[in-house]
Amino acid sequence: MIKMYNTDIETNITQETKEFKKGNWINMIAPTEEEIKKVCQKLKIEEDFIKYSLDIEEKARIDIEDNDKTILFIIDVPIIEKDKKNETEEYTTIPLGVIVVRDDYFITVSIKKNQIIDELEKNKLKNIVTYKKSRMLLQIFYKNASEYLKYLKRINKETEIAESVLKTSLKNKELLKMLSLEKSLVYITTSLKSNQLVMEKTLRGKIIKLYEEDEDILEDAIIENKQAIEMSQIYSNILNGTMDAYASIISNNLNGVMKFLTSITIIIAIPTLISGYWGMNVAVPFQGNPLGFVIVVAISIVIAVLTMIWLRKKGMMD
């Protein structure tokens, strides 16, 4: 899917357009081969620049070609995916490509829709002007860092809910949920660190022309991203510690159950052992006694009770 937007220089009103002209913002969501070829032919750029952004394994980086006239920025953006099998939400990241073409066109490329692009299309970000490409890029950086912070708060809230459930009963569903959140935090932390390098390189390397206001936006984005990194690392450490604690609790509970079952087995084995001796076809005590059966049963019960008391003192019946 391809959509193009253009901001009128005189009115500063941004509208959707069908015409390729300078100052356009071209948004490509999961484009087809034909759409990729069409855009590349019109703008005279390499198809690889667009295809790099569509590779789910692509890492955040900056690529410059065509004598510094075409610049590709790839950053990782957070998304929520539905796990139909477990009926849960999973937090992960996908690459978002931003291509600045000869200071004429601004292109965004992604595999699927995400919150960052949705915000741009709805013009919710302040002062979105398609011909101010540097400003748009930096606002994407800032919005992306803010989006990570929002997702991290949601992850922390879901972790607290899962912990409150696990305090009353150890359910597999909640344990799997925490495992999924732990995996999500790993992805998010890795992506945040990669994005940090891209932003710092943009600020330090003067890859694009930055005005004083632009530098302020970029510095704010870097600060937001650093805060997100710290939060993700803190939440990850807490979650790791929590998972380890619950693993120890589960192991301890299992040991307790095994001890209890072993004790019960020993207690039950005593009457079985005694009845086995008295069931042999040989002379045994109380053989001719009319109360022999009652006496043998009483002896079995007494020994079993004494064994139970001894096991309880040893902590085997707790």
N, C-alpha and C positions, 0 to 999 in steps of 0.2 A: 504494500500500500504506500502510495506517495501523496503527500499533501504539501502545497507550497503557500507561503505567506509572504506578504510584502508590506512594509511600513511606508506610508506616504511621507515624503520629506517635509512637506509644508504643513500637513495637519497632524502628523505623528499618529495616524490611525492605522492599525494593523488589520489587514483583511486577507482572506484566502484568495489565491490567484491561480490561474491555469497556465500562465505565460512565464517562460524562463526569461528573467531579466535581472540585472545587477541589483544587489541588495536583498535578494530572496533568501528566505529561510526555507530549506527543503527538508522535510521530515519524512524519513523512510522507516516504516515498520514492517519487518519480515518481507522485504521486497523480492519480487520474482526475478529471474535471470533477465527477462525482457526489460523490466523496469530499471535494473542496474545498468544494462547496456545503454538504455535511452538517456539516463542521467549522465553517464560517463561520456557519451558522444556529445551531448549538448555542452557540458562543462569542460570537456577535453582533459579528463583526469583518468588515472589508472583504475581498473575495476578492483584491483587488490585492496585499495584503500577502503572500499565499501565492504568487501568480503571479509577483511580482517575483523571488522566490527560485528560480523554475524557469526563468528566462531565462538561458541560458548566457552571454550577453554582459553580464549585470548586474555592476556593479563594487561593490567593498566600500564600504559606507556605513551610515549610521544614519538611520532615518526615524521620526518621532514623530507620532502622530495621536491623535484622540479625547481631547483635553485631557490629553496626556501619559500616558494610561492604557494605550495600546497602543504598544509600541516594537519596531521591526524593526531587527535587526542583521544585516547581510550581510557575510560574510567569505569569502575565497577559500581553499579547502582543496586540498591536492595529491592527485592520483590518478595511477595508472599505466594507460595504455590500450594494448591490443594492436593493433599494426599487422599485419593479416593478410596484406597484400600483401608486405611486406618481412620478415615474421616477426620483428619487433622490438618492444621495449617503448618507449613514449613517455611522458614525464613532462609532465603538464599540470595545470591547476587548474580547479575548478568552484565556483560560488557555493554557500554554505551559509547558509540563512536561519534566524535564531533570533528568535522572536517572544515577547515577554513581554506577556501579556494581563491587564491590571488586577491584577497581582500574584496572579492566580488560576491561570493556566495557563502552561505553558512549552512552546513548539512549536518543533520543528526541521524544516526543509523542505530537501530536496535533490533534484536530478535523478536521481542514482543513488547506490548505496551507496558509502560511503567509510570509511576507517580510523577517523576521528574518531567517527562514529556507531556503528560496530561496537564500539569500545572502551566507549562509553557503555552500549550494550545489554548487553554482557557484564559490565558493572559492574566493569571493570578499573581505572577511575579511582578514586582514594581519596575516600571520604566523599561519594559521589553520593547526594543526597537530593532528590527531585523538588520538594518544597515550598520548597527553598532555591534560588530561581531565579537570584539574583545569583551565588551560588557555582557553580552549574552553568555559567552563561555564562562566567565567568572561567576555569573549568577547561577549557572548550572552547577558549578563547583560548590557554591554556598548552599544552594537548595539541597544538593545531594548529601552534604555533611549534616544538615539539619534533619533530613529524612532518616539518616542512620540513627541519630539521637532518638527520634520518635520510635523507631523500631526497637531500639535497645530498651526503652522504657516499657514497651509492650512485652518484650521477652522477660524482663525482670518481674512484671506483674504476673505473667503466666507461671513463672517459676515459683512465686510466692503461693499461688493458688494450688499448684501441684504439691508443694511442701505441706500445706495445711491439710490436704487430703491424706497424704502419706503418714501424717502424725497419728491418725486414727486407725488406718489400715493400709498395709502394703499391697497396693494394687498394681498389677502389671501394666495397666493402661497409663497410670501416672508415671511409673518408672520409665516407660518407653517415651512418654512425653518429655520428661527431663533429659533423656538421652538425645532426643531430637533437638531440643533447645541447646544442649551442649555442642552438638555438631554445627548448628546454625551460628553459634558464637565464634567457632573456629573460622568458618567461612567469612563472617563479617569482619573479624579482626584482621585476617589476611588481606581482605579487600581494602580496608581502611588504610592499612600501612602502604599498600601499593598506590592508592589515591594520594596519600600524603607526599610520596616521592614525585608524583606528576605535578602537583601544585607547587611544591618547593622548587622544582626545576623550572616551572613556568615563571615563577617570581624571580628566581636567581639568574636564569639564563636569558631573560628578555626575548623569549621566543616570539611573542606577539607584542605589538605596540601597546604599552600600558600608560594611561594617564594617572594623575595623582589619585583621583577617585577610584579608578580601577584597582590600583595597588591596595587601597583601603579595603575594598571588597574581597580581594584575594587574601589579604592578611586575615580578615575576619573568617573566611572560609577555612584557612589553615588552622586557626584557633579552634573553630568548631570541630574540625576533623580530629585534632589532637585530643579534644575533650571526649569525642566519641571513642577514640582508641583506648583512652584511660578507662572509660566506662565499660567497654567490652572486655577489657582485661580483668577488671575487678569482678564483673558478673561471671566471667568464665572461671576465675579462681574460686569464687563462692560456690558455683555450681559443681565444679570438680570436687571440692571439699564435701559438699552435700551428698553427691553421688557415692563418694568413698565411705561416708558415714552410713548411708543406707545399705551399702554393700556389706559393711561390718555388722549392721543390725540384722540383716537377713541371714548372714552366716551364723551369727550368735543364736538367733531364733532356731535355726535348723539344728545346731548343736544341742540346744535345749530339748527339742523334740526327740532327737535321737537318744539322748540320755534317759528321758522319761520312758520311751518305748523299750529301751534295754532293761530298765528297772522293772517294768511291768512283766517283761519276758522272764526275768529271773524269778519273780514272785510266783508267776503262774507255773513255772517249771518245778517248784518244790512239791506241791500236791501231786503233780504228775509223776515225779520221781518216787515218792513214797507209795502211791497207789500201784506203781509198777513193781516195787519190791513185794508188796503184799499180794500181788496177783500171780506171783510165781508158784509153780507146783512143788513147793518145798515147805518144810515146817517153819512157821514164823510165829513171833509172839502174838498173844491174844487169839490164836487160831481156834481154840475151843471155847473162848469166852463169848457169851451171848451179846455182850456189849462191845465186842471187838471192832465192829465197823465204826461205831460212834467214837471209840477211843482213837482209832487211826485217823479219822476225820478231824478230831479235836487236835491231835498232835500236828497234823498238816497245817491247820489254821494257825495254831500258836507259832509254829516255825515261820510261816509266811508273814504273820504280823510282826514278829521280831526282825525278820529280814527287811520288811518295809520300813520299820523304825530306824534300823541301821543305815539303810540307803538314804533315808531322808536326812539323817544327821550328816551324811557325807555329801549332801547337796545334789543327789542324783534324782530326787523326786520333785525338784523345784520347776 
